[in-house]
Amino acid sequence: MVSTNKKGSLVCVGVGMTMGSHLTPLSRNYIETADVVFSLMSDGIVEQWVETMNPDVRSLQPFYQEGTSRLISYQNMINAVLDEVRQGKNVVGAFYGHPGVFAMVTHKLIAQSKKEGFYCHMEAGISAEDCLIADLGIDPGRLGCQQYEASQFMFYRRTIDTAAYLILWQPGIAGDQSLARFATAESFRAVLVELLCEYYAKDHQVILYEAKTLAFNNPRIDTLPLGELAKATIHLHTTLVIPPSTQLVKNETLLAKLNALETLAQ
């Protein structure tokens, strides 16, 4: 958090994933009392709900254009928000989920606002990861959990622990180097499957997950063999969850050292 006497402020809040049930009273108050609110929601109904909280809510969604690099879209969003802050207004950025999770715009907004001396901070929200943990009954502390953006996982060499959960975000645009697509073809996902098959068998059961955005809906939890993933229906907001395929192996050498220390401490 940065506090200065310079007029104008920015607060980035998260409304969570499910409309109405995830928004904290504090974040709602920020939205209601702001001079202007910029919103980026995953669902049109949720966007309309946010618009009921403040007379000046402006959607950032139109900045996304098929064929235009998301980096350009993000910069245009940043410019639009900061233009209002620089005019001395109390501005709120309201984002679906957690405003700091898979949200390059918010992190750049906070960094630039700090650099220019404006008051700014980020309020945590409930992310898709939080919903995933609850809906799938996963405890990251039991077996461990690794998470990557799907394309980044493909572009860089990673060491995968198959005794832990592997979560890949945004597999719907897996392999997109242009940053300008809203989806990639089956052939791109086939490359992802080929990479994953270096670690897992084709018949290993994986999960396609989508958090619910409306309370009366159900989350998407589809289980299928890894080998069928390329042909599956995958949206931009779909998450791929790969359960462990191997057992944890004890580090006997290290455990022996710890046992020796325990003996000395007695």
Sine and cosine of phi, psi and omega as CSV:
sin_phi,cos_phi,sin_psi,cos_psi,sin_omega,cos_omega
0.00,0.00,0.68,-0.73,0.05,-1.00
-0.83,-0.56,0.77,-0.64,0.01,-1.00
-0.84,-0.54,0.79,-0.61,0.03,-1.00
-0.68,-0.73,0.06,-1.00,0.07,-1.00
-1.00,-0.02,0.04,1.00,-0.02,-1.00
-0.96,0.29,0.74,-0.67,-0.04,-1.00
-0.93,0.36,0.56,-0.83,-0.06,-1.00
0.98,-0.21,0.65,-0.76,-0.02,-1.00
-0.48,-0.88,0.30,-0.95,0.03,-1.00
-0.64,-0.77,0.78,-0.63,0.13,-0.99
-0.79,-0.61,0.80,-0.60,0.06,-1.00
-0.98,-0.22,0.85,-0.53,-0.03,-1.00
-0.87,-0.50,0.35,-0.94,0.09,-1.00
-0.92,-0.39,0.69,-0.73,0.03,-1.00
-1.00,-0.10,0.05,1.00,-0.04,-1.00
0.99,0.17,-0.18,-0.98,-0.05,-1.00
-0.99,-0.17,-0.59,0.81,-0.05,-1.00
-0.98,-0.22,0.84,-0.54,-0.09,-1.00
-0.83,0.56,0.80,-0.61,0.11,-0.99
1.00,0.01,-0.51,0.86,-0.12,-0.99
-0.99,-0.14,-0.20,0.98,-0.09,-1.00
-0.93,-0.37,-0.21,0.98,-0.06,-1.00
-0.98,0.21,0.83,-0.56,-0.01,-1.00
-0.97,0.23,0.43,-0.90,0.05,-1.00
-0.84,0.55,-0.61,0.79,-0.01,-1.00
-0.92,0.40,-0.71,0.71,0.00,-1.00
-0.91,0.42,-0.62,0.79,0.04,-1.00
-0.89,0.45,-0.65,0.76,0.01,-1.00
-0.89,0.46,-0.65,0.76,0.05,-1.00
-0.86,0.51,-0.70,0.72,0.00,-1.00
-0.89,0.45,-0.72,0.70,-0.09,-1.00
-0.93,0.38,-0.52,0.86,-0.09,-1.00
-0.98,-0.18,0.01,1.00,-0.01,-1.00
-0.95,0.31,0.44,-0.90,0.12,-0.99
-0.95,0.31,-0.60,0.80,0.04,-1.00
-0.50,-0.87,0.61,-0.79,0.00,-1.00
-0.86,-0.52,0.77,-0.64,0.15,-0.99
-0.97,-0.25,0.78,-0.62,-0.08,-1.00
-0.87,-0.49,0.56,-0.83,0.12,-0.99
-0.66,-0.75,0.98,-0.19,-0.09,-1.00
-0.92,-0.40,0.36,-0.93,0.00,-1.00
-1.00,-0.03,-0.10,0.99,-0.09,-1.00
-0.60,-0.80,0.70,-0.71,-0.04,-1.00
-0.89,0.45,-0.56,0.83,0.02,-1.00
-0.93,0.38,-0.64,0.77,0.03,-1.00
-0.90,0.43,-0.63,0.78,0.03,-1.00
-0.88,0.47,-0.67,0.74,0.04,-1.00
-0.90,0.43,-0.59,0.80,0.03,-1.00
-0.89,0.45,-0.69,0.72,0.03,-1.00
-0.89,0.45,-0.58,0.81,-0.02,-1.00
-0.90,0.43,-0.34,0.94,0.03,-1.00
-0.98,0.22,-0.19,0.98,-0.11,-0.99
-1.00,-0.04,-0.24,0.97,-0.07,-1.00
-0.43,-0.90,0.65,-0.76,-0.03,-1.00
-0.94,0.33,-0.24,0.97,-0.02,-1.00
-0.80,-0.61,0.99,0.17,0.05,-1.00
-0.93,-0.38,0.81,-0.58,-0.06,-1.00
-0.87,-0.49,0.83,-0.55,-0.04,-1.00
-0.97,0.24,0.68,-0.73,0.09,-1.00
-1.00,-0.02,-0.12,0.99,-0.07,-1.00
-0.85,0.53,-0.62,0.78,-0.02,-1.00
-0.88,0.47,-0.27,0.96,0.02,-1.00
-0.94,0.35,-0.37,0.93,0.07,-1.00
-0.98,0.21,0.79,-0.62,0.04,-1.00
-0.68,-0.73,0.76,-0.64,0.06,-1.00
-0.84,0.54,0.76,-0.65,0.01,-1.00
1.00,-0.04,-0.17,0.99,0.05,-1.00
-0.98,-0.22,0.75,-0.67,0.00,-1.00
-0.82,0.57,0.70,-0.71,0.04,-1.00
-0.88,0.47,-0.43,0.90,0.04,-1.00
-0.89,0.45,-0.61,0.79,0.05,-1.00
-0.94,0.35,-0.68,0.73,0.03,-1.00
-0.87,0.50,-0.69,0.72,-0.01,-1.00
-0.88,0.47,-0.68,0.73,-0.03,-1.00
-0.91,0.41,-0.60,0.80,0.05,-1.00
-0.91,0.40,-0.60,0.80,0.07,-1.00
-0.89,0.45,-0.72,0.69,0.00,-1.00
-0.86,0.51,-0.70,0.72,0.00,-1.00
-0.89,0.47,-0.66,0.75,-0.03,-1.00
-0.90,0.44,-0.68,0.74,-0.02,-1.00
-0.93,0.36,-0.74,0.67,-0.06,-1.00
-0.93,0.37,-0.46,0.89,0.07,-1.00
-0.85,0.52,-0.63,0.78,-0.01,-1.00
-0.96,0.27,-0.62,0.78,0.05,-1.00
-0.88,0.47,-0.68,0.73,-0.02,-1.00
-0.92,0.40,-0.32,0.95,0.06,-1.00
-1.00,0.09,0.09,1.00,0.06,-1.00
1.00,0.05,0.25,0.97,-0.03,-1.00
-1.00,-0.01,0.45,-0.89,0.13,-0.99
-1.00,0.06,0.95,-0.31,-0.16,-0.99
-0.95,-0.33,0.62,-0.78,0.10,-1.00
-0.85,-0.53,0.73,-0.69,0.17,-0.98
-0.97,-0.23,0.90,-0.43,-0.02,-1.00
-0.96,-0.28,0.87,-0.49,-0.10,-1.00
-0.84,-0.55,0.52,-0.85,0.05,-1.00
-0.93,0.36,0.46,-0.89,0.00,-1.00
0.93,0.36,-0.63,-0.78,0.07,-1.00
-1.00,-0.09,0.77,-0.63,-0.08,-1.00
-0.92,0.40,-0.20,0.98,-0.01,-1.00
-0.95,-0.31,0.05,1.00,-0.05,-1.00
-0.96,-0.27,0.87,-0.49,-0.08,-1.00
0.78,0.62,0.77,0.64,-0.06,-1.00
-0.61,-0.79,0.98,0.18,-0.01,-1.00
-0.87,0.49,-0.59,0.81,-0.06,-1.00
-0.86,0.51,-0.74,0.67,-0.07,-1.00
-0.91,0.42,-0.66,0.75,0.00,-1.00
-0.90,0.43,-0.63,0.78,0.03,-1.00
-0.95,0.33,-0.58,0.81,0.05,-1.00
-0.89,0.47,-0.72,0.69,0.00,-1.00
-0.89,0.45,-0.71,0.71,-0.03,-1.00
-0.88,0.47,-0.70,0.72,-0.03,-1.00
-0.94,0.33,-0.60,0.80,0.04,-1.00
-0.89,0.45,-0.67,0.75,0.06,-1.00
-0.88,0.47,-0.70,0.72,-0.03,-1.00
-0.87,0.50,-0.60,0.80,-0.04,-1.00
-1.00,0.03,0.00,1.00,0.10,-0.99
1.00,0.07,0.29,0.96,0.03,-1.00
-1.00,0.02,0.47,-0.88,0.14,-0.99
-0.92,0.39,0.75,-0.66,0.01,-1.00
-0.36,-0.93,0.53,-0.85,0.17,-0.98
-0.29,-0.96,0.16,-0.99,-0.04,-1.00
-0.88,-0.48,0.73,-0.68,0.09,-1.00
-0.98,-0.18,0.77,-0.63,-0.02,-1.00
-0.92,0.40,0.47,-0.88,0.06,-1.00
-0.68,-0.73,0.12,-0.99,0.03,-1.00
-0.99,0.13,0.85,-0.53,-0.07,-1.00
-0.99,-0.12,0.12,-0.99,0.08,-1.00
-0.88,0.48,-0.52,0.85,0.04,-1.00
-0.89,0.45,-0.67,0.74,0.01,-1.00
-0.88,0.47,-0.68,0.73,0.02,-1.00
-0.91,0.41,-0.64,0.77,0.01,-1.00
-0.87,0.50,-0.71,0.70,-0.01,-1.00
-0.87,0.49,-0.66,0.75,-0.01,-1.00
-0.95,0.32,-0.71,0.70,-0.09,-1.00
-0.95,0.32,-0.57,0.82,-0.03,-1.00
-1.00,-0.08,-0.13,0.99,0.03,-1.00
0.93,0.38,0.62,0.79,-0.01,-1.00
-0.99,-0.13,0.73,-0.68,0.15,-0.99
-0.95,-0.33,0.96,-0.27,-0.04,-1.00
-0.85,0.53,-0.39,0.92,-0.03,-1.00
-0.98,0.18,-0.21,0.98,-0.07,-1.00
-0.99,0.15,-0.77,0.64,-0.03,-1.00
-0.88,-0.47,-0.17,0.99,-0.05,-1.00
1.00,-0.07,0.31,-0.95,-0.07,-1.00
-0.46,-0.89,0.75,-0.67,0.07,-1.00
-0.91,-0.42,0.64,-0.77,-0.04,-1.00
-0.72,-0.70,0.71,-0.71,0.05,-1.00
-0.58,-0.81,0.47,-0.88,0.24,-0.97
-0.95,0.32,0.70,-0.71,-0.19,-0.98
-0.84,0.54,-0.71,0.71,-0.02,-1.00
-0.92,0.39,-0.65,0.76,0.04,-1.00
-0.88,0.47,-0.62,0.78,0.06,-1.00
-0.86,0.51,-0.57,0.82,0.00,-1.00
-0.98,0.21,-0.60,0.80,-0.13,-0.99
-0.98,0.21,-0.39,0.92,-0.08,-1.00
-0.82,-0.57,0.47,-0.88,0.02,-1.00
-0.97,0.25,0.78,-0.63,0.02,-1.00
-0.79,-0.61,0.45,-0.89,0.11,-0.99
-0.97,-0.25,0.91,-0.41,-0.10,-0.99
-0.99,-0.16,0.75,-0.66,0.10,-1.00
-1.00,-0.10,0.97,-0.26,-0.07,-1.00
-0.97,0.25,-0.04,1.00,0.09,-1.00
-1.00,0.01,-0.05,1.00,0.03,-1.00
-0.90,-0.44,0.23,-0.97,0.11,-0.99
-0.95,0.32,0.57,-0.82,0.12,-0.99
-0.87,-0.49,0.84,-0.54,0.02,-1.00
-0.90,-0.43,0.83,-0.56,0.04,-1.00
-0.91,-0.42,0.86,-0.51,-0.03,-1.00
-1.00,-0.01,0.57,-0.82,0.08,-1.00
0.85,0.52,0.74,0.67,0.07,-1.00
-0.92,0.39,-0.24,0.97,0.02,-1.00
-0.91,0.40,-0.36,0.93,0.08,-1.00
-0.88,-0.48,0.48,0.88,-0.02,-1.00
-0.85,0.53,0.76,-0.65,0.06,-1.00
1.00,0.08,0.06,1.00,-0.01,-1.00
-0.98,0.21,0.94,-0.35,0.04,-1.00
-1.00,-0.04,-0.23,0.97,-0.05,-1.00
-0.99,0.16,-0.38,0.93,-0.10,-1.00
0.86,0.51,0.41,0.91,-0.07,-1.00
-0.83,-0.56,0.03,1.00,-0.02,-1.00
-0.98,-0.18,0.46,-0.89,0.13,-0.99
-0.99,-0.12,-0.18,0.98,0.04,-1.00
-0.30,-0.96,0.45,-0.89,0.12,-0.99
-0.91,-0.42,0.35,-0.94,-0.11,-0.99
-0.98,0.21,0.19,-0.98,0.03,-1.00
-0.82,0.57,-0.59,0.81,-0.02,-1.00
-0.89,0.46,-0.55,0.84,0.04,-1.00
-0.94,0.35,-0.67,0.74,0.02,-1.00
-0.92,0.38,-0.48,0.88,0.04,-1.00
-0.90,0.44,-0.57,0.82,0.07,-1.00
-0.92,0.40,-0.64,0.77,0.06,-1.00
-0.88,0.47,-0.69,0.73,0.02,-1.00
-0.88,0.47,-0.66,0.75,0.03,-1.00
-0.86,0.51,-0.67,0.75,0.03,-1.00
-0.92,0.40,-0.71,0.71,-0.03,-1.00
-0.91,0.41,-0.49,0.87,0.00,-1.00
-0.95,0.31,-0.13,0.99,0.15,-0.99
-0.95,0.30,-0.31,0.95,-0.04,-1.00
-0.90,-0.44,-0.48,0.88,-0.11,-0.99
-0.78,-0.62,0.45,-0.89,0.08,-1.00
-0.96,0.29,0.43,-0.90,-0.03,-1.00
-0.90,0.43,-0.45,0.89,-0.01,-1.00
-1.00,-0.02,0.08,1.00,0.04,-1.00
-0.91,0.42,0.75,-0.66,-0.07,-1.00
-0.98,0.20,0.81,-0.59,0.03,-1.00
-0.87,-0.49,0.18,-0.98,-0.10,-1.00
-0.80,-0.60,0.73,-0.69,0.17,-0.99
-0.98,-0.20,0.85,-0.53,-0.14,-0.99
-0.84,-0.55,0.64,-0.77,0.14,-0.99
-0.65,-0.76,0.83,-0.55,0.02,-1.00
-0.94,0.35,0.50,-0.87,0.03,-1.00
-0.98,0.18,0.60,-0.80,0.03,-1.00
-0.98,-0.22,-0.32,0.95,0.03,-1.00
-0.86,-0.51,0.65,-0.76,-0.13,-0.99
-0.87,0.50,-0.51,0.86,-0.05,-1.00
-1.00,0.08,-0.03,1.00,0.07,-1.00
-1.00,-0.01,0.14,-0.99,0.10,-1.00
-0.91,-0.41,0.51,-0.86,0.09,-1.00
-0.93,0.37,0.42,-0.91,0.11,-0.99
-1.00,0.08,0.83,-0.55,0.06,-1.00
-0.69,-0.73,1.00,0.00,-0.03,-1.00
-0.95,-0.32,0.80,-0.60,0.02,-1.00
-0.97,-0.25,0.70,-0.71,-0.02,-1.00
-0.42,-0.91,0.35,-0.94,0.07,-1.00
-0.92,0.38,0.57,-0.82,0.01,-1.00
-0.81,0.59,-0.62,0.78,-0.04,-1.00
-0.89,0.45,-0.29,0.96,-0.01,-1.00
-0.98,-0.17,0.04,1.00,-0.10,-0.99
-0.88,0.48,-0.65,0.76,-0.09,-1.00
-0.87,0.49,-0.53,0.85,-0.05,-1.00
-1.00,-0.01,-0.08,1.00,-0.07,-1.00
-0.96,0.27,0.37,-0.93,0.09,-1.00
-0.98,0.18,0.90,-0.43,-0.06,-1.00
-0.78,-0.63,0.83,-0.56,-0.01,-1.00
-0.99,-0.12,0.08,-1.00,0.01,-1.00
-0.89,0.45,-0.53,0.85,-0.05,-1.00
-0.99,-0.11,0.15,0.99,0.03,-1.00
-0.98,0.22,0.61,-0.79,0.06,-1.00
-0.88,-0.47,0.66,-0.75,0.03,-1.00
-0.99,-0.17,0.82,-0.57,0.01,-1.00
-0.89,-0.45,0.83,-0.56,0.00,-1.00
-0.91,-0.42,0.95,-0.33,0.01,-1.00
-0.92,0.39,0.31,-0.95,0.01,-1.00
-0.85,0.52,0.56,-0.83,0.03,-1.00
-0.91,-0.42,-0.17,0.99,0.01,-1.00
-0.76,-0.65,0.20,-0.98,0.01,-1.00
-1.00,-0.04,0.44,-0.90,0.13,-0.99
-0.89,0.46,0.65,-0.76,0.02,-1.00
-0.91,-0.41,0.83,-0.55,-0.04,-1.00
-0.92,0.39,0.60,-0.80,0.09,-1.00
-1.00,0.01,1.00,0.05,-0.13,-0.99
-0.89,0.45,-0.60,0.80,-0.02,-1.00
-0.89,0.45,-0.73,0.68,0.00,-1.00
-0.92,0.39,-0.64,0.77,0.02,-1.00
-0.89,0.46,-0.59,0.81,0.03,-1.00
-0.90,0.44,-0.64,0.77,0.04,-1.00
-0.90,0.44,-0.68,0.73,0.00,-1.00
-0.91,0.41,-0.63,0.78,0.03,-1.00
-0.90,0.43,-0.60,0.80,0.04,-1.00
-0.90,0.43,-0.65,0.76,0.05,-1.00
-0.91,0.42,-0.62,0.78,0.05,-1.00
-0.88,0.47,-0.65,0.76,0.00,-1.00
-0.90,0.45,-0.68,0.73,0.01,-1.00
-0.91,0.41,-0.52,0.86,-0.05,-1.00
-0.97,0.23,-0.24,0.97,-0.03,-1.00
-0.98,0.22,0.00,0.00,0.00,0.00
